Amino acid sequence: MSHPRSRVCSLALACVMALAGCGGATSPTPSPSPPQSSATSSSTPSLPSPSATWDGLGAAPDRQQIDVPQPDVPGFTEAPSGQGLQRYLGQQVDWGECAPLEDADEDEQQEASGDRCATVAAPLDWNDPDGQAITLAMRMRPAPGGASDQYLFINPGGPGGSAQDFVTYVETTGFESYNIVGVDPRGSGESTPVVCGDLEQTDALENADWSPDDQSEVDALVAASRDFAAQCRRNSGALLDHISSIDTAHDMDLVRALLDQDVLNWYGVSYGTWLGAVYAELYPDHVGRMVLDSAVNVTDRDDVKQADGFEQALGAFAQWCADDASCRLGDGRQEVLETIAAFLDDLDAQPLPVDDRLLTQTLALNGILQFLYFDSDAYPYLSQAITQARSGLGRYLLRVSDIMTGRGDDGYDPIAYAFPGIGCADTTDDGEQQAISDWQNDDFPNAPVLGRAMGPELRCPAWAARPGPQIKVTAADAPPILIVSNTGDSATPHEYAQWMRQQMPTTVLVTREAEGHGAFGSGSACLDGAVTAFLDAGTVPQDGLVCTD
């Protein structure tokens, strides 16, 4: 999972590079499982009550309780005819033409021309299948030749990243035996989405000072976070209570059954590793070949945080900068870090005007974090962005910040609202004051440059929906599951993959010694070969394999 003000990198590095001409936690936790279905076929959802121990609702002392009339949320729909869970199992998946891709060139449109799209209904509340229904939207790229009856489900992370969009750009070399399917998780994308505020209202939160220096700034940040959460409750209503990852895992098993698949084959990145792990915990008998790339923290450990991963990645950039004559931010690693820290501090005191907007410390930080999702190929562009902004030209860094937060000229991408909606449904917290204390006592000393600027995690403590019950994910009854990870991953530190391997006994771990978030498809023949051999032939690689290419 990413920081609440960030997103999993779902854009090609070329998107950021193209702007160069511009002058651009606690462990995630699912909600309760619904009762058993009477379905008997292995291809139909069993909707199990997991054997793991539930630990109650967990802490969330400051979350808002706001009662509002149910708004008209896009994608709310009538339940299929019939009764109970069976009414959803009789649906037909009618694949049809997809809408043209936005902002795609002619070659990309041509490549996607064979994709097929469809929607199905799912219950808003899996415990009340005769109540309100929601829409799940999905996209499929048929296997070459269109002859395969196997499906590989994919998810790019977030939470809230569009799995449909992922279908259009994911590396599929070695996946030729599969139809590639992306289902936008409930609350996101073109599935029934979380709806919050408009552009101006969301800007109020994104432009807030996320690194408060005194009590008045703390109060302002808390107020902005609570206002944003209240907007989401008023505009989304009961949807906020039913968008946990376990709700989505049930959705995935429904789609698996509707596509007549005995097992669910899965490739998930970042948050997609948590969603895959939850599915494996609830449906171990339906797990096919599952790859978890860039694992999130599925444990209750907190001795390594995401801020630590980004600080490590910034250190790698600083070392590159010190050694590369084209980068003029300092003569040594420490001097580069000091330059960046001073740059962020200066913006905290005096934001930089960019047309009719301001490049604040928070927005500059978001731009820096966006670059750090990538490997060293992005370093020259990060250097350029900081250098330009230090000279008074902040347009490039602000544009990259907008990519990070999903901000467009007319509004924000759905992930800006799906991210906190899903993340806060999955995560407990100890309240606003504890979040501030954790930031001051942990992030300051452990991540002295970025940790301070990232600020306290206040979005969930201020949220307007309760978290779901807690469950420990082990997936002990699942078949072998492959975890892959980069040692220099910024958003999901490599320790998370090691912890997942320790807690989930049927997993194997393949590591690549490299920077960047997302290990597969990044140029390692060793790691990519392990993934494709596993998905294509079921070949389980050696546990602990380390790839150096």
Order of alpha helices (4+ residues) and beta strands (2+ residues): alpha-alpha-beta-alpha-beta-beta-beta-alpha-beta-alpha-alpha-alpha-beta-alpha-beta-alpha-alpha-beta-beta-alpha-alpha-alpha-alpha-alpha-alpha-beta-alpha-beta-alpha-beta
